Amino acid sequence: MLQSLLFYIFFFGIFLFFPMIICIRNCYFAFKYPHMTFEERSAHKYHKVSERKNDMAVILLGALFSYLWTDLFLIGFRTISIDYDEPAYVGYFHNVLHSEYGITVKITLFIALVSLTVIASFNAEKISPLPQALCFGFTALGEILFSFVIIQFSINYSVFIIPLAFYLVNLIIVTAKLTRRYIMAYLEYKENHDTVYRFKIAEKLEAKLTSAATLTAFHFLMILPAVLILIILYVILGQGPDGVIKAFTMTADWTFSKQIPPPPIDYKGHYLCTVAAGGHEKIVKPVRYGKRRGETIVVNRQLLVSNAFEDLIMERMPRFHRIVRGFYDKHGYPVSKYITTRTRADVVYFVMKPLEWLFILFLYTFDTHPENRIVVQYSDYYKK
């Protein structure tokens, strides 16, 4: 009881109360002094430092919490790390993003995170106007793409996406606030300094960038070269110019999915079924499909040996078998709920390997035809 209470306190403290405190401070800095000039902000050293720290907390800690929330609660429990063309377990989902093209989404979000971190870390006069605008372009692209990720989740996790949406709103507030700060700093600099231009085209361009509305439009238009840079990067990486679109659409079970997956396979009652179907093929070495309670499952050597061992003790020692079966039913299925990635399935496979060797030793000691018993498991000749 005490452990559960401590868990909930920790859970709500990390994923609810702490983000809410940062959000309140974020709104405070954004709306408390909306007309404060850059010089006035600089004069208030404590206010300036506190605001910058809060911005960094929103960006970096928010990204960390969103990643943990996504991995632990959205993907970790009901999503199997396989693409649409492979059968998933009953009640589980395929990859949210296609394994090959999902890298484009991750790269875009990472570049956006770095860009927003840069413009939040430095004063406006420290970064030239063009890199500034390009960073804002990457940031805007990342926030747009992040909203599509949230929508992708929404069909299956309508309530649990709230923390992600909460983070996105905070990012938009920070971005809008930083945009205003940079534009104000630029306009104030133009008022207080005279610039001599070597080229008339530069003077004409500078003359047009003399209002907040024009500068805001300039920042927004920098999305176009940012998109071009990302497309070139995707092509270099072999993802193609439409890699981001394929990452969302070449999936099954999700909002933007366009693919139809194979029929689901059953795993309940035997977590080694989860290992056989969910691990990397080169490691768990699936050998064929099998039948269990009328459902199609994937089987490997470890699963066949384990079931043959159970079949033998059920035949020779029925009382002992009931004890073993009871223990397995109690603990095996709960364990299977946590084997939701290929890596976890691989780990369980290696953990079970010594036990598999013991089962083989038992079979070859007490069964006259051990391989015959092994090979017929989960086949048309074996009904269980």
Secondary structure, DSSP 8 states (H G I E B T S, - for coil): -HHHHHHHHHHHIIIIIHHHHHHHHHHHHHHSSTT--HHHHHH-HHHHHHHHHHHHIIIIIHHHHHHHHIIIIIITTTB-S--TTS--BTT-B--SS-TTTHHHHHHHHHHHHHHHHHHHHS-GGGS-HHHHHHHHHHHHHHHHHHHHHHHHHHTT-TTTTHHHHHHHHHHHHHHHHHHHHHHHHHHHHHHH-----SSHHHHHHHHH--SHHHHHHHHHHTHHHHHHHHHHHHHHTTS-TTHHHHHHHS-SSSTT--------B--TT-HHHHHHHHS-HHHH-EEEEEEETTEEEEEEHHHHHHHHHHHHHHHH-HHHHHHHHHHHHHHHHHHHTT--SHHHHHHHHHHHHHHHHHHHHHHHHH-SSHHHHHHTTTSTT---
